[in-house]
Amino acid sequence: MELDSIRTSLDAVRRRVKTYYLVHGLGRVALTLAAFVILTYIADYLIPKLPAAVRGAFLVGGVGALGYMAWRHLLYPLGKQIGDDDIALCVEKMNPQLKDRLISALQLSRNLGKPGEDNFNSPELVKVIVEDAREAAKGVRFFDILTSRIPRAAMFKGCAALLSVVAYFALIQPEHASVWMQRLLLLKNVPYDPGTRIRFVLGAPGKDGRYMVPKGEKFTAVVEAVGALPLEPAEDANEVVQFLCSAYNFVTGRGKRPQVHLTVKWASGTEEDRERMTADAGTLYHHDILNVREDFMMKADTVNSETEAWVSVHAAPSPRIDRIFARYDYPDYTGMKDTPADHPEEGGNLKAPAGTLVRIEADVNVPLKVAQARLTFGREPEFPVEMTIGARANGPGSTVRGEFRVDADGEYSVFLVSQEDLPSRVNRYSIRSIQDSHPIVKVTEPAMDKAVTPIAVVPLGVTTTDDYGVTEVAFYWVKVGTEGAPNKVLFDHEQNKGDYGTAKIESAYPMDLSAFGAKEGDVIRYWIEAKDNHGPEPHPPTKSKEYSLSVISKEAKESQVEEQISRLKEELQKGASAEEAEQKRVRDIVEPFSAKDQLTQAEKRQISSLTTSQRQLGQRLERLGKEFSEVLKDVEVNKLMDPASKERLEKVKEMIADVAQKKSPQAAEELSRAETSPKGAERGEKLTAAADRQQEALEELQKALEELGKWEDFQEVVKAWREILNRHRDLKGQIRNK
């Protein structure tokens, strides 16, 4: 018939549609199967000890999903009938030029020859329509109504996912495929990583195979996991390395590090302890069992592995030093007595002179196998000193003894091992070596360079100290500009206050310039040298600072003294004027400040200022008195002035001292009391008393000035008389020469 070619094309399109349905459905089913395998594998692998019931639920859900996808995308589309009219309509939709001729020809030809239909449709007309449709369909491509993109994409995704799963299990984790099928399909409890093992890392056990721990201390259990563990980057690794490690772990199925638990069984039968161990760097885990008081056994386990057997740990007392003593055998140079054998010094920290032999003795709580002292001095390497072990006299345990010599600062530790091979804690003690110091020489008088007369006798005061004893003090002097060795005077009991060998010696020596043969213009240079009981290494003598005595004429020295006294007189006049001014300030406030009980802050500050000024004035006068004392000492040393002149100066000195040490402080004290007086009348009495003390001080200073004036007048007479004598001597000499 004329439509046979059209029906052939429609059948070909129908077969192509069924093929696409089959390809698309198989792709969807393959993708669902791959997703099921991946999701259930990840969940089952990463979740420790996933129950069989959950895995069974996964299986039921997966089978249901696969069945639904097979029916929805495979069985249902393939079982659905596709008619010629449906295909024709799709063809005409894609080819509008047919203008419904194809569907009309199919429907009219299908009714041609049926009873009753010929009366309605003219056969000749139907043939014309069919022929027209056949001619119009010659240039039409029926397969254009179909597209292979969707079924091919579904098949590609499904095959890619399924092949990826197969490749992973076949090439990377072949053993996991069998494990997964047994766990998911047969619901067996088969572990994924039977190659991951754990083992204790505890060092060497004791002789009986048990590990040891000191009673009361902590025991650190360390476990190492080996096998299929994740690759962990270093802490300072960059992001690329971290990503690569994560990718490697994911691809190889290594996941995260397994959790390790430690189970402890106590010897007393108490309830077992089960704790999660802490993951350390690399493949190690640890857990601290604190305050161990009894024996115990332990075992570690993970999801898929456990240690082979229980490990036994024995708790025993560790060596402990209960008491430690030291006896010192001092070197001879110290002059110290050795520590008595029956009275040792308690404590391990040592302090002794260099060269001391120290004997250590310690009582330990348990019997010992090893005892050793380890010494460190400065940066020197540590060196051991073996100690003897004996029975403890006052109870169970041991007594250890050792000795060594102290030569420098450092420390030592006592290392002990019990007979059960338990080491002690590190017992550290300090060593302080007291090095022998050089003698210290201090010239206390005159302690400065001075100008003196040829007949002066200068008192020399020396204080010499040493840590272990002074053995020699000597005075050295030399005339500047002369050759030869300096003159030496070895001090003995005549100059020394104390015996040689003691730690401190005070010496006094009169430096008689006439005995030195000093003449005007000479310079005498002098110093002190001292020796001590030296330690292991001899000390050179300690030398004091050098001082000099410049020899000048008696007249020149007298002129110096007179200039000093003249300057001191000026200072004394200033002090008297200041005292008078202070007294006036005090008297000016007596009446107004005594008229009221309450003072303002400004008025209180005014009294406080007067108190401070009075004290400062007293200090000035005290310094002035000391300078007068030095002048008088200079007069005495250089044998200047007659007794009457010296007596007047002594009197001036006493007057200044009386004001500086008594009257001025009394005035300041009265002012201080006035500042704190609550009543005006009482305050007035204190201010009046202060002014009276100031008046007494002023009168005393004025008397001192009068005495200085008389001294100056007398010195003028003496000077004139000396000039007459000098002229008479010169004239007599001239006459003798003629």
Secondary structure, 3 states (H helix, E strand, C coil): CCCHHHHHHHHHHHHHHHHHHHHHHHHHHHHHHHHHHHHHHHHHHHCCCCCHHHHHHHHHHHHHHHHHHHHHHHHHHHHCCCCHHHHHHHHHHHCHHHCCHHHHHHHHHHHCCCCCHHHHCCHHHHHHHHHHHHHHHHHCCHHHHCCCHHHHHHHHHHHHHHHHHHHHHHHHCHHHHHHHHHHHCCCCCCCCCCCCEEEECCCCCCCCCCEEEECCCCEEEEEEEECCCCCCCCCCCCHHHHHHHHHHHHHCCCCCCCCCEEEEEECCCCCCEEEECEECCCCEEEEEECCCCCCEEEEEECCCCECCCCEEEEEECCCCEEEEEEEEECCHHHCCCCCCCCCCEECCCEEEECCEEEEEEEEECCCEEEEEEEEEECCCCCEEEECEEEECCCCCCEEEEEEEEECCCEEEEEEEEECCCCECCCEEEEEEEECCCCCEEEEEECCCCEEECCCCEEEEEEEEECCCCEEEEEEEEEECCCCCCCEEEECCCCCEECCCCCCEEEEEEEEECCCCCCCCCCEEEEEEEEEECCCCCCCCCEECCCEEEEECCHHHHHHHHHHHHHHHHHHHHHHHHHHHHHHHHHHHHHHHHHCCCCCCHHHHHHHHHHHHHHHHHHHHHHHHHHHHHHHHHHHHHCCCCCHHHHHHHHHHHHHHHHHHHHHHHHHHHHHHHHHHCCCHHHHHHHHHHHHHHHHHHHHHHHHHHHHHHHHHHHHHHHHHHHHHHHHHHHHHHHHHHC
